[in-house]
Amino acid sequence: MRRMKSNHLSSFQLLVIFYFSAVSISAILLSLPFAHKPGVEFSVMDGIFTAVSAVSVTGLTVVSIADTFSVAGTFVILIVIQIGGLGLMTMSTFIWILVGKKIGLKERQLIMADQNQPTLSGLVNLMKQILLLILTIEFIGFLILGTYYLTYFPTWQEAYYQALFATISATTNTGFDITGNSLLPFAHDYFVQFIHMVLIILGAIGFPVLIEIKRFFQHKKKSEPYRFSLFTKLTTSTYFILIAVGFLLILVLEWTHFFVGKSWHESFFYALFQSVTTRSSGLSTLDVSEFTLATQLILSVSMFIGASPSSVGGGIRTTTFAIVLLAIFFYAKGKGSIKVFNREIYEDDMRKAFVVSAVAVLLFVVAVIILSITEQLSLMPIIFEVASAFGTCGLSLGITPELSTIGKIVIMSLMFIGRIGLVTLVFLIRGKEITEKYHYPKERVIIG
């Protein structure tokens, strides 16, 4: 009977159930005594909130990770954020391969939904490549940071323990830390910041992009030039343009405020790191509450856009933002199609981009209104918190522990939606596609 019921569920519905199950299991594990330091108070709501934040690789938390969790507890968090970052279906595929399970159509449909892929072909190989690439990146980052941290920590065990957590947190763009103060202790260590920025970018740029770059290096000696896909060109260019624009805006807006009295290299790395981390990471080298209101709004917009599709990040995603801007540009020029990089965007992808953007704005506005009613806070911290949750970023102006129960539920809902993706949410609501049997006469409507 249960099998018959599961067969009636769509891939998107099953995926949501799996992520709910992951949150439930994580909350139970994080609430067990072995996961906490002696004498720490940890409520059920704290456990659920931390679990949602870990599974969604957001990093917002109502408790201090360093002060609350034991070493065993931090390793539980590491496992959860690793699974959350790679995606449940990536880890499930790895386990299925290990135990020799045949990966059928239903499993492939779940992988397609989890990784936001357009076709069923090559999905198992894609999961293998994603797992291998991310683990390789994390291993290299762990060795570099661990060895470098030997100058910071008294023992090699502590140095590599800190490096392990930092590497996985950065690569999965989670934003959790066990320093107790994010990356503020390394605010003037540009090497540590550089390694973290590289890991953040590799995690958020998109798994298909990493795979294509790997193929490029494998084929670079061949006579035929390697052609990158439109997705890779569009998402990569958008990703780095957003980082550059964010960097310049932060630099300009804070030049006569936060950066007063600071050297050029301090200002440069402060601005660059904050621009990179707002793509989806949440790690920070400064207290963002010290920024001006204008800069906080810029950071909120950046978090709302988020990372690339099929990556560890959330938000509306870079390609959605790019297609909406391009559609507006070409429409203003009187053209009915989008042509970019010698390719033309499908009309269905254009519609999907506008639907995702509209749903995202609606969710954002509703969440801000609800928190404005339930929380005794000014508007800017609420906007910032909502953008951070939806973009699974993890930056905060310090209001997360102060939220009411309703406020925490709203933020948890946004983090969860940010992880499963708005496309999954839309398909979850939409259901199966229905072929229309008839049409009514069309009539023009005044717009704008």
C-alpha distance (Angstrom), angle and dihedral (degrees) to the residues before:
residue distance angle dihedral
M1 . . .
R2 3.83 . .
R3 3.78 90.6 .
M4 3.82 90.6 51.6
K5 3.81 90.6 50.6
S6 3.81 92.5 49.0
N7 3.80 89.8 51.6
H8 3.81 88.9 60.0
L9 3.80 91.6 54.4
S10 3.80 118.6 91.8
S11 3.80 121.5 -122.7
F12 3.80 89.6 -106.7
Q13 3.81 92.2 52.4
L14 3.81 91.7 49.0
L15 3.79 90.6 47.7
V16 3.81 91.6 54.3
I17 3.81 90.0 48.5
F18 3.81 90.1 51.7
Y19 3.81 92.0 51.2
F20 3.81 90.6 47.2
S21 3.80 88.0 52.0
A22 3.81 90.8 49.4
V23 3.81 90.2 52.0
S24 3.81 91.4 48.7
I25 3.80 94.5 49.6
S26 3.82 91.4 44.8
A27 3.82 92.0 49.7
I28 3.82 90.9 51.9
L29 3.81 93.2 48.7
L30 3.81 93.3 46.5
S31 3.82 90.6 49.4
L32 3.81 94.6 55.0
P33 3.84 116.3 105.1
F34 3.82 95.1 -116.5
A35 3.82 89.9 63.9
H36 3.83 94.8 60.4
K37 3.75 136.9 69.2
P38 3.84 114.8 -113.0
G39 3.80 115.4 -79.5
V40 3.83 95.9 11.6
E41 3.80 117.5 140.5
F42 3.81 111.9 -135.5
S43 3.81 120.7 172.0
V44 3.80 129.3 -157.5
M45 3.81 90.2 -107.2
D46 3.82 89.7 52.2
G47 3.81 89.3 53.6
I48 3.80 94.2 48.4
F49 3.81 93.0 45.6
T50 3.82 92.9 48.8
A51 3.82 90.6 46.7
V52 3.81 93.1 51.2
S53 3.80 90.3 46.7
A54 3.81 91.5 49.5
V55 3.82 96.8 45.3
S56 3.80 90.7 45.9
V57 3.83 89.3 44.8
T58 3.80 90.6 -130.6
G59 3.79 106.3 130.0
L60 3.80 100.2 -145.9
T61 3.78 108.4 135.9
V62 3.78 139.7 177.8
V63 3.82 91.7 -152.0
S64 3.79 135.4 44.2
I65 3.82 109.1 -99.0
A66 3.81 91.9 -153.7
D67 3.82 94.7 49.0
T68 3.82 98.7 38.0
F69 3.79 109.3 41.0
S70 3.79 130.3 63.7
V71 3.80 122.3 -136.5
A72 3.81 88.3 -92.8
G73 3.80 89.7 50.5
T74 3.81 92.3 51.6
F75 3.80 89.9 51.8
V76 3.82 89.2 53.0
I77 3.81 87.9 52.1
L78 3.81 89.8 48.6
I79 3.80 91.8 54.0
V80 3.81 91.9 46.6
I81 3.82 95.1 49.1
Q82 3.80 90.3 45.4
I83 3.80 90.9 54.3
G84 3.79 91.7 41.9
G85 3.79 92.7 49.4
L86 3.79 97.2 47.5
G87 3.79 92.0 39.5
L88 3.78 128.9 -111.1
M89 3.78 93.2 -98.2
T90 3.82 93.5 52.7
M91 3.80 90.4 55.8
S92 3.81 91.8 40.8
T93 3.81 90.8 52.5
F94 3.80 89.9 51.9
I95 3.82 91.0 51.3
W96 3.82 91.8 45.5
I97 3.81 90.3 52.7
L98 3.82 91.5 48.3
V99 3.81 93.5 52.2
G100 3.80 92.8 41.7
K101 3.80 96.2 -115.0
K102 3.79 116.1 162.6
I103 3.81 110.5 -117.4
G104 3.78 104.9 -136.9
L105 3.79 135.6 -174.7
K106 3.82 95.3 -79.4
E107 3.79 92.0 52.3
R108 3.81 91.1 47.5
Q109 3.80 90.6 50.8
L110 3.81 89.1 52.8
I111 3.81 90.7 50.2
M112 3.81 89.9 49.0
A113 3.82 90.9 51.8
D114 3.82 94.1 44.8
Q115 3.80 94.9 48.8
N116 3.83 94.8 36.5
Q117 3.81 91.9 -123.8
P118 3.85 121.8 166.0
T119 3.83 97.7 -141.8
L120 3.79 140.5 33.2
S121 3.79 95.7 -130.4
G122 3.80 120.1 108.3
L123 3.81 95.4 2.6
V124 3.80 97.7 133.1
N125 3.79 91.2 50.5
L126 3.82 88.4 47.0
M127 3.81 90.8 55.2
K128 3.81 91.3 49.7
Q129 3.79 91.7 50.7
I130 3.81 93.4 46.4
L131 3.80 92.2 51.1
L132 3.81 93.4 46.5
L133 3.81 94.0 46.6
I134 3.80 96.4 47.5
L135 3.80 94.0 44.7
T136 3.82 90.1 48.5
I137 3.82 91.3 49.8
E138 3.80 91.1 48.0
F139 3.80 93.1 47.3
I140 3.82 92.8 51.9
G141 3.81 91.2 45.3
F142 3.80 90.3 48.4
L143 3.82 92.9 52.4
I144 3.82 93.3 46.7
L145 3.80 96.1 45.9
G146 3.81 94.1 39.1
T147 3.78 92.8 53.5
Y148 3.81 91.8 44.5
Y149 3.82 92.2 47.4
L150 3.82 89.8 61.1
T151 3.81 85.4 86.2
Y152 3.82 91.2 53.9
F153 3.80 104.3 43.4
P154 3.83 130.2 52.9
T155 3.81 97.4 -127.6
W156 3.80 134.4 35.3
Q157 3.82 89.4 -126.1
E158 3.81 91.6 59.0
A159 3.82 92.0 43.4
Y160 3.81 94.8 53.4
Y161 3.80 92.6 39.6
Q162 3.80 89.8 55.7
A163 3.81 90.1 44.4
L164 3.80 93.1 50.8
F165 3.79 93.0 52.7
A166 3.81 93.1 42.2
T167 3.81 93.4 48.7
I168 3.80 96.1 50.0
S169 3.80 92.0 41.6
A170 3.82 91.6 51.8
T171 3.82 96.6 43.0
T172 3.80 93.1 47.9
N173 3.83 88.6 43.0
T174 3.80 89.9 -128.4
G175 3.79 101.0 139.4
F176 3.82 96.0 -147.7
D177 3.78 114.7 136.7
I178 3.81 138.3 -175.1
T179 3.79 95.3 -156.0
G180 3.81 88.3 83.7
N181 3.80 90.4 -130.0
S182 3.83 106.8 56.2
L183 3.83 109.5 -125.6
L184 3.81 96.0 -32.3
P185 3.84 90.1 110.3
F186 3.84 86.5 61.5
A187 3.80 96.3 44.2
H188 3.81 90.3 124.0
D189 3.78 98.5 33.8
Y190 3.79 102.3 94.6
F191 3.79 94.3 -179.4
V192 3.82 92.2 60.3
Q193 3.80 89.6 45.5
F194 3.81 91.9 49.0
I195 3.82 93.1 51.5
H196 3.81 90.5 48.0
M197 3.81 91.9 49.3
V198 3.81 91.3 50.8
L199 3.82 91.0 50.2
I200 3.82 92.0 46.3
I201 3.82 91.7 50.6
L202 3.81 93.9 46.6
G203 3.80 90.0 51.6
A204 3.80 96.2 45.9
I205 3.82 102.5 36.6
G206 3.82 91.3 80.0
F207 3.81 133.1 -92.4
P208 3.85 93.7 -113.2
V209 3.82 89.0 54.8
L210 3.81 91.5 53.8
I211 3.80 90.5 48.8
E212 3.81 92.0 50.2
I213 3.81 91.5 48.7
K214 3.80 88.5 51.5
R215 3.82 90.2 50.9
F216 3.80 90.0 47.9
F217 3.80 91.7 58.1
Q218 3.79 90.3 45.2
H219 3.81 91.2 53.6
K220 3.80 100.9 35.3
K221 3.84 93.7 104.1
K222 3.80 93.9 53.3
S223 3.79 120.4 100.3
E224 3.80 94.5 -122.6
P225 3.83 113.9 77.7
Y226 3.79 115.4 -118.8
R227 3.81 113.1 -114.7
F228 3.78 116.9 -147.1
S229 3.79 117.1 -144.6
L230 3.80 121.5 -106.7
F231 3.81 88.8 -112.2
T232 3.80 92.3 58.0
K233 3.80 93.4 45.8
L234 3.80 94.0 46.4
T235 3.79 99.4 43.1
T236 3.82 95.3 41.3
S237 3.81 94.8 48.7
T238 3.82 91.2 45.2
Y239 3.80 91.9 46.9
F240 3.80 94.9 53.3
I241 3.81 94.2 39.3
L242 3.81 88.6 55.5
I243 3.81 90.6 49.9
A244 3.82 91.2 49.3
V245 3.81 93.8 46.5
G246 3.81 92.0 45.8
F247 3.80 90.9 48.7
L248 3.81 92.9 51.3
L249 3.82 93.7 45.3
I250 3.82 92.9 49.9
L251 3.79 90.5 47.0
V252 3.81 93.6 49.7
L253 3.81 97.2 41.2
E254 3.81 94.5 47.2
W255 3.80 98.3 37.5
T256 3.81 92.1 98.9
H257 3.80 94.7 32.3
F258 3.81 125.3 34.9
F259 3.82 94.8 9.9
V260 3.80 94.8 52.7
G261 3.80 109.2 124.3
K262 3.82 93.4 10.6
S263 3.80 124.3 118.2
W264 3.80 121.1 -109.1
H265 3.81 92.6 -105.8
E266 3.82 92.7 49.7
S267 3.82 90.4 51.1
F268 3.81 91.3 44.3
F269 3.81 95.4 53.4
Y270 3.80 94.4 39.4
A271 3.82 90.6 54.5
L272 3.81 95.2 40.6
F273 3.79 95.5 47.9
Q274 3.82 93.6 48.2
S275 3.81 90.4 49.2
V276 3.82 91.3 50.9
T277 3.81 95.8 43.4
T278 3.84 93.8 51.5
R279 3.78 89.8 63.3
S280 3.81 85.1 79.4
S281 3.79 112.7 -58.9
G282 3.81 111.6 95.0
L283 3.80 97.3 -157.3
S284 3.78 111.8 128.7
T285 3.79 140.5 -166.9
L286 3.81 93.2 -159.4
D287 3.79 143.3 26.1
V288 3.84 103.3 -87.5
S289 3.81 90.0 -157.4
E290 3.82 86.0 74.6
F291 3.79 90.4 65.0
T292 3.80 121.1 95.2
L293 3.80 121.6 -98.4
A294 3.81 91.6 -105.0
T295 3.81 92.1 54.6
Q296 3.81 91.8 47.4
L297 3.80 88.8 53.9
I298 3.82 90.3 50.6
L299 3.80 89.9 50.7
S300 3.82 89.8 48.9
V301 3.82 91.6 53.4
S302 3.80 89.9 47.6
M303 3.82 92.0 51.6
F304 3.82 90.6 46.3
I305 3.82 90.2 56.4
G306 3.79 90.8 46.0
A307 3.79 130.1 171.6
S308 3.80 134.8 -33.9
P309 3.82 123.5 -68.4
S310 3.81 116.7 -92.4
S311 3.79 91.9 26.3
V312 3.80 136.9 104.7
G313 3.83 92.1 -90.0
G314 3.79 136.5 87.8
G315 3.81 137.2 -152.6
I316 3.78 126.3 92.1
R317 3.84 86.0 -53.7
T318 3.79 131.3 -123.3
T319 3.81 98.4 -89.2
T320 3.82 91.6 52.2
F321 3.79 90.6 52.7
A322 3.81 92.2 45.3
I323 3.81 94.5 49.4
V324 3.81 92.6 48.3
L325 3.83 91.1 51.2
L326 3.80 92.2 45.1
A327 3.83 91.4 48.1
I328 3.81 90.4 52.9
F329 3.81 91.2 47.2
F330 3.81 95.4 48.9
Y331 3.80 92.5 42.3
A332 3.82 89.4 53.2
K333 3.81 87.9 52.8
G334 3.81 89.9 53.2
K335 3.81 95.9 -108.1
G336 3.79 123.6 133.9
S337 3.82 98.4 -154.8
I338 3.80 137.5 52.1
K339 3.80 116.2 -121.0
V340 3.79 117.2 -174.8
F341 3.83 132.8 155.6
N342 3.82 89.7 3.2
R343 3.80 90.8 -59.6
E344 3.81 134.7 100.3
I345 3.80 123.4 -129.3
Y346 3.80 117.3 -124.8
E347 3.81 113.8 -111.1
D348 3.81 89.3 -129.2
D349 3.82 89.8 58.2
M350 3.81 89.2 50.2
R351 3.81 91.4 52.3
K352 3.81 91.0 46.0
A353 3.82 90.9 51.8
F354 3.80 92.3 52.8
V355 3.81 93.0 44.5
V356 3.81 91.6 49.9
S357 3.82 90.9 47.8
A358 3.80 92.9 47.7
V359 3.82 93.1 48.2
A360 3.81 90.3 46.8
V361 3.81 93.1 51.5
L362 3.82 90.4 46.8
L363 3.83 92.1 50.8
F364 3.78 90.8 45.5
V365 3.82 94.1 51.1
V366 3.82 93.5 44.9
A367 3.83 91.3 49.2
V368 3.81 92.1 49.1
I369 3.82 91.4 49.0
I370 3.82 92.9 49.1
L371 3.82 92.8 48.3
S372 3.80 90.6 46.0
I373 3.80 87.4 58.2
T374 3.81 99.5 41.5
E375 3.82 100.4 37.4
Q376 3.80 128.2 62.7
L377 3.79 92.4 -138.7
S378 3.78 138.3 115.7
L379 3.80 118.9 -99.9
M380 3.82 100.2 -107.7
P381 3.84 97.4 60.8
I382 3.82 88.8 48.0
I383 3.81 93.5 50.5
F384 3.80 90.0 46.8
E385 3.83 93.0 48.7
V386 3.81 93.2 47.7
A387 3.81 92.3 48.3
S388 3.80 90.5 48.1
A389 3.81 93.1 49.9
F390 3.80 94.9 45.6
G391 3.79 92.2 46.2
T392 3.84 89.9 45.6
C393 3.79 86.2 -127.8
G394 3.81 105.8 132.0
L395 3.80 101.6 -146.6
S396 3.79 114.1 134.1
L397 3.78 141.3 178.1
G398 3.81 87.1 -133.5
I399 3.81 100.7 -90.0
T400 3.82 100.0 111.4
P401 3.85 97.3 94.3
E402 3.82 90.1 45.3
L403 3.81 95.2 57.6
S404 3.80 119.7 116.2
T405 3.80 121.0 -121.7
I406 3.81 90.6 -95.1
G407 3.79 90.0 47.6
K408 3.80 91.6 52.0
I409 3.81 91.1 49.1
V410 3.81 90.2 52.3
I411 3.80 91.8 49.8
M412 3.83 91.8 45.5
S413 3.81 90.3 51.1
L414 3.80 90.9 51.8
M415 3.81 92.3 48.1
F416 3.80 90.7 50.0
I417 3.82 92.8 48.0
G418 3.79 89.6 46.3
R419 3.82 90.1 55.6
I420 3.80 99.7 45.9
G421 3.81 89.9 42.0
L422 3.78 133.2 -123.4
V423 3.80 91.7 -98.2
T424 3.81 88.8 60.7
L425 3.81 90.0 46.5
V426 3.82 92.5 50.2
F427 3.81 92.4 47.7
L428 3.80 89.1 46.2
I429 3.80 89.5 57.5
R430 3.79 96.2 36.8
G431 3.78 98.2 52.4
K432 3.78 122.2 -168.8
E433 3.79 119.8 -6.1
I434 3.81 112.2 -105.1
T435 3.79 123.0 -151.4
E436 3.80 107.7 -133.5
K437 3.81 113.7 -126.9
Y438 3.79 96.3 -160.6
H439 3.81 142.1 14.0
Y440 3.80 133.9 -146.4
P441 3.80 122.7 -132.0
K442 3.81 110.2 -79.9
E443 3.80 121.5 -118.2
R444 3.80 132.1 -174.0
V445 3.83 120.4 -111.6
I446 3.82 123.9 -158.9
I447 3.83 109.5 -112.8
G448 3.79 126.3 -165.2
